[in-house]
Amino acid sequence: EKGEKVLSYAGGALNDILSKGVISDKISIPFGKDKKVVIEKNGKEHIVGVEEIFDLNEGMQFIKQDITSKYSSNSFLLKYSPELTQSIIKPNLSVDIAETSFRRENARNSVQKKVGVILKGEIIVRANEIVDESVEDKITSMYTYMSPKQNSFDRVIRFLVKNMIFFIIFFLYILFINSQFKKLNIRKRDKIFISSVFILNILVYGLFYQFAHIEYLLPVLLSSILISLLYSRTFALVSLLFNLSSLILYSGLRMQGLLALLISSIYAIYLIRERGSRKHFVSVIVRVGLVNGIFAFLIELYGETSFGQAIISSVYGFINGVISIILVTAFIQILERILGKVTRISLMDLLDLNHPLLIDLAEKTSGTFNHSMVVASLSEKAALAINADELMAKVGGYFHDIGKMEKPEYFIENQNRDFNPHQSLPPEISATIIKEHIIDGEKMANKHKIPSQVTAFIKSHHGTSTIEYFLEKSKSQDPLTDDNKYRYDGPLPKTNEETIVMLADSVEAGVRSLSNPDEQGMKRTIETIFEKKLRDGQFNESEMSVANILIIRDVFSNVLKGIYHPRVDYDNIGKK
């Protein structure tokens, strides 16, 4: 009996809805200004307003409201009638695009070319007379006649002015980049890429402008994330503002839609810089998609859009966010190679201790591996202290000594106390072997396709300093020894990060060589190393300031003090 009631109600409700007409989605209807449609049924046509027909969501909403008002006390009917109806309801209306276009063209052609003709000296309307449709046509005609004419010349001028404004905006953007972002080293290929980003957004709008809420599908979010990763956050924010300005100029998009893009793009710019690792891939996709979708929904509701339309906008926003992150992850390495950049995504991948080179370093040269970990830690903390790129510095610390894997036994941190192969070699040969770890490291890096920015740490972490131990040994045998034979070939470090790793490498080795590394001893050793580097010209090509060098010196002292702090002498406990 209960089942019969459900079937009876569902059948009646379906008949009511389908008799009015059900379409899958009202967005697909190309409405005119009056929001009316022509429905053809059984060979007859009749005109109805948009509110007189249902889409699938509105039909189900109508059924839920109807059954609640009629059978509020029948819980079985309330639960199963909507479920049954939803499973069988199907659209019985569809849009005939070809017929719609045909009729619109006929209506366009049937419009009189001259409406509201006014004869010379004719009185259009007298005081207190009713203004009917013919009088309204004459007033409109007079207004049109007296208004400035938009001839072909005027349209050309408007087109030229609009493009001139765009090029002025773009020129100011490039000028701003060149003056404020000199450290980014914006080259010709970078400018081509940035220009393409601008054009891509305008092109996408031009191709799909007829879609409702197209602003939520524009690749502004994708552009912002790419620029943030390839250049910097600040640069991405500036680019975002100029990008939105050009879209407003060309498209006249609704401001609330662009506001949602602005907010979600800013969020994505900061999130992708903090959680750019591929390990966090799913998390970043969901976060960016949700933020984009939620803001699209809220802004649409604020703009008094219907709830259904707001839901559609939020779905567009979520899809845009998800697709943007997927495309970034898929193409970022290609863009890195084309533009000669290295992003935080790649750097965080290189920080994975499961990288083949780091696994080999740990297995073949445990002493060098431990040294590299300390250098990386020192470099990261020093970079943070002077607002340098801490990820780049840490990666540089990890990989700077990988060349020692070729001949690990020739480096003191990998030797046991019983055997030192340098004891049987002339100092000049020993120095040559030591220098070769730079060349070997560069070859390994190239073989494993390590970015050139990271390879630079391998080449520059000794600068052109001397190999002091073997130089002094040679001078004890021959006072006329040529110092240049015992110098590394360089180059000198150029960036702040390269300079930090050079200093961290020397300081860690120097402090580790102390027999009793107390606080004062470590401090003197660090100061001596810094002074030697300065006198030897190792900072000559570096962008680092003297103030930052002093900050780094203090950071190294504090960090190493924690690593090499005094231990309790358990052997002497209880002894007098």
Secondary structure, 3 states (H helix, E strand, C coil): CHHHHHHHHHHHHHHHHHHHCEECCHHHCCCCCCCEEEEEECCEEEEEEHHHCEEHHHHHHHHHHHHHHHCCCCHHHHHHHHHHHHHHCCCCCCCCHHHHHHHHHHHHHHCCCCCCCCCCCCCCCCCCCCCCHHHHHHHHHHHHHHCCCCCHHHHHHHHHHHHHHHHHHHHHHHHHHHHHCHHHCCCHHHHHHHHHHHHHHHHHHHHHCCCCCHHHHCCHHHHHHHHHHHCCHHHHHHHHHHHHHHHHHHHCCCHHHHHHHHHHHHHHHHHHHHCCCHHHHHHHHHHHHHHHHHHHHHHHHHCCCCHHHHHHHHHHHHHHHHHHHHHHHHHHHHHHHHHCCCCHHHHHHHCCCCCHHHHHHHHHCHHHHHHHHHHHHHHHHHHHHCCCCHHHHHHHHHHCCHHHHCCHHHCHHHCCCCCCHHHHCCHHHHHHHHHHHHHHHHHHHHHCCCCHHHHHHHHHCCCCCECHHHHHHHHHHCCCCCHHHHECCCCCCCCHHHHHHHHHHHHHHHHHCCCCCCHHHHHHHHHHHHHHHHHCCCCCCCCCCHHHHHHHHHHHHHHHHHHCCCCCCHHHCCCC
